[in-house]
Amino acid sequence: MSNKMMTAQTSLLKYDSPVLISSNKDFNIDENPKPLPAGGRLEPIDSQKAEDILPKILPPIIFEKDGQLWNQKVSATPATRLDVERLVKQLDKKLLQRQARETGICPIRRELYKQTFDEIIRQVTINCAERGLLLLRVRDEINMTLEAYKTIYESSTGFGCRKALSAKKDEYETVAQIEQLTTEIGSLQTEANELTARIEAIKRKEGNEREVLKRKHAEEVQFLKRNNQQLKQQLEGIVQSKK
């Protein structure tokens, strides 16, 4: 048989042996129970047996093998103290075999504890349907809360990824901008050095020209002084000769 046909051995939830269904037409409404109404309420409870309630809160597994349809229902056999002790040992064994994490998020551990909780619901429902339905409501509330946390986690993870990608993009753009500005700074620094060199050259040229002009001016002043002295001497000589 396939793994699905050995559900009673592979799952912590206790199932009956698979029952062969000759065709889909032979699979009546009792063997394919309707989902339990919202809120875990089953009316009326007193008029129903555990065999009627269990398939509605813990649906059977329907599968096909070799062209034949099989149905495997949850067991309606009451559990003994020994069964509970065996369930604890099986849970611990499967946690070790499947290497479930002891802490943190672990899908394997969550699945095994889900099977264990379903088995507890099955055991309680057989003895008291009301308690079983109450546990069912607790289980559904827990699952709904976990799904909400999962949605929040996936949403926050997606948001974090988008922010990380955006930050990485901004980082690349910033690096590129820094490189561009560094290149521009180098170019402007080179241009500034060239302008400084030109200014110094102009200053030196103008300084030399001023020195030349100063010397020329001084020479002209000396020349004019000498001419003035000569003219003064000639004028004095003329005045003396006329006396």
PyMOL commands that set and color helices and strands:
alter all, ss='L'
color gray80, all
select helices_A, chain A and resi 4-10+24-26+38-40+50-57+81-97+107-127+129-242
alter helices_A, ss='H'
color red, helices_A
select strands_A, chain A and resi 19-21+61-65+68-72
alter strands_A, ss='S'
color yellow, strands_A
deselect
rebuild
show_as cartoon
